[in-house]
Amino acid sequence: MRKQKPVAESFVRMTELVLPNDTNTLNNLMGGRMMHLMDIAAAISAQRHSNRIVVTASVDNVSFREGIKLGNVVTLEAQVTRSFSSSMEVHINVWSEDIPSGTKVKSNEAFFTFVAVDQSGRPIDVPEAVPHSEEEVRLYDGALRRRQLRLVLAGRMKPQEATELKALFEME
């Protein structure tokens, strides 16, 4: 039996100030810089859960809902939602805050997948993620569907093997 660990122990909050070097010609945070920050926050979360070196395996759809302006404060929150044998899904929310105006908006959300590896780079087992809060349980419950969808889209699983996805595509 795998060791168990509450998902709350993987929680990460990271805050950054958007500086001129981070922006494009419209004075918005560059998308690549945002993804860089998201990858760091998610990796720290996965490391906290696994107590191992982790590598990014995949990034789900990253939507840029709201532009993040020069001078805004960006807050990223990441937490493992579920773990499998050596992989972990991490959910990330990103907020943009304009402190002088007192406004804060959610600008991004995504799921990243990480694999824990040993010193030689080989996958290694990670603790089972145990959800407690309602939101943790909701994200945990959807993680297997998201994982199977990722594997099907990557060509690493046949659609007919994706047991959690069948209900989405079967017509009566």
C-alpha positions in Angstrom: 0.0 0.0 0.0 1.2 3.5 -0.9 1.8 6.1 1.7 -1.0 8.7 1.9 -0.7 12.4 2.1 -3.4 15.1 2.4 -3.6 17.2 -0.8 -3.6 20.4 1.4 0.1 19.7 2.3 1.0 20.5 -1.4 -0.6 23.9 -1.4 1.6 26.7 -2.8 0.9 30.5 -3.0 3.3 32.5 -5.1 3.2 36.3 -5.6 5.0 38.3 -8.3 4.9 42.0 -9.4 4.6 42.5 -13.2 7.7 44.6 -14.2 8.5 46.1 -17.6 10.8 43.2 -18.6 7.8 40.8 -18.2 5.5 42.6 -20.6 4.7 42.8 -24.3 4.3 45.9 -26.4 0.8 46.4 -25.0 2.2 46.5 -21.4 0.5 43.1 -20.6 2.3 40.2 -19.0 3.6 38.0 -21.7 1.9 34.6 -22.0 5.2 32.7 -21.9 6.2 34.5 -18.7 2.8 33.5 -17.2 3.3 29.9 -18.2 6.8 30.0 -16.7 5.4 31.2 -13.4 2.6 28.6 -13.5 5.1 25.8 -14.1 7.2 26.9 -11.1 4.3 27.1 -8.7 2.9 23.7 -9.9 6.4 22.1 -9.7 6.8 23.2 -6.1 3.4 21.8 -5.3 4.2 18.4 -6.9 7.6 18.4 -5.0 5.9 19.1 -1.7 3.5 16.2 -2.3 6.1 13.7 -3.5 9.3 14.8 -1.7 11.0 14.1 -5.0 12.5 15.8 -8.1 9.6 16.3 -10.5 9.4 16.9 -14.3 6.6 18.5 -16.2 4.7 15.9 -18.2 1.9 17.9 -19.7 -0.1 21.1 -19.5 -3.8 21.2 -20.2 -5.6 24.1 -21.9 -4.3 27.4 -20.5 -6.8 30.1 -21.3 -5.9 33.8 -20.9 -9.2 35.3 -19.7 -8.0 38.7 -18.6 -4.8 40.6 -19.5 -2.5 41.3 -16.6 -1.1 44.8 -16.8 2.3 46.3 -16.0 2.4 47.0 -12.2 -0.2 44.4 -11.3 0.4 41.8 -8.6 0.0 38.2 -9.8 -0.9 35.5 -7.3 -0.6 31.9 -8.3 -2.1 29.1 -6.1 -1.3 25.5 -6.9 -2.3 22.2 -5.3 -2.0 18.5 -6.2 -5.5 17.2 -7.0 -4.7 13.5 -7.3 -1.7 11.2 -7.7 -1.3 8.1 -9.7 1.7 5.7 -9.5 4.4 8.2 -10.3 2.4 11.1 -11.7 0.5 14.0 -10.1 -2.1 16.3 -11.4 -1.7 19.9 -10.1 -4.5 22.5 -10.4 -3.4 26.2 -10.7 -5.4 29.4 -10.3 -4.0 32.8 -11.2 -5.3 36.1 -10.0 -4.3 39.6 -11.1 -4.6 42.4 -8.6 -4.5 46.1 -9.3 -3.7 47.3 -5.8 -4.3 51.1 -6.3 -7.8 50.5 -7.7 -8.5 47.6 -5.2 -9.5 45.2 -8.0 -8.7 41.5 -8.2 -9.7 39.2 -11.0 -9.1 35.6 -11.9 -7.0 35.6 -15.1 -5.9 32.0 -15.6 -6.6 28.4 -14.6 -4.9 25.2 -15.7 -4.0 21.6 -14.8 -0.4 20.5 -15.0 0.9 16.9 -14.8 4.2 16.1 -13.2 6.1 12.9 -12.8 8.4 12.2 -9.8 11.8 10.9 -10.8 14.8 9.4 -9.0 18.3 10.8 -9.3 18.7 8.9 -12.6 15.5 10.4 -14.1 13.5 7.2 -13.8 9.8 7.5 -12.6 9.3 6.7 -8.9 6.2 6.1 -6.8 4.5 9.0 -5.1 2.2 9.1 -2.1 -1.6 8.7 -2.6 -3.3 12.1 -2.5 -6.1 12.3 0.0 -8.7 15.0 -0.5 -10.6 16.5 2.5 -12.5 19.6 1.6 -15.5 19.7 -0.8 -13.4 21.4 -3.5 -10.5 19.0 -3.0 -12.9 16.0 -3.5 -14.5 17.6 -6.6 -11.1 18.1 -8.2 -10.0 14.6 -7.1 -13.1 13.0 -8.6 -12.6 14.6 -12.0 -8.8 13.9 -12.2 -9.1 10.3 -13.6 -11.3 11.6 -16.5 -8.9 14.4 -17.2 -6.0 11.9 -17.1 -7.6 9.5 -19.5 -8.5 12.3 -21.9 -4.8 13.5 -21.8 -3.6 9.9 -22.5 -6.1 9.4 -25.4 -5.2 12.8 -26.9 -1.5 11.9 -26.6 -2.0 8.6 -28.3 -0.9 6.7 -25.2 -4.4 5.2 -24.5 -7.0 3.8 -26.9 -10.3 5.6 -26.6 -12.1 2.3 -25.9 -9.8 1.8 -22.8 -10.8 5.2 -21.4 -13.5 3.8 -19.0 -14.1 7.2 -17.4 -14.7 8.9 -20.7 -17.3 6.4 -22.1 -20.2 8.1 -20.4 -19.3 11.4 -22.2 -19.5 9.8 -25.6 -22.1 7.1 -25.4 -25.4 7.9 -26.9 -28.6 6.1 -25.9 
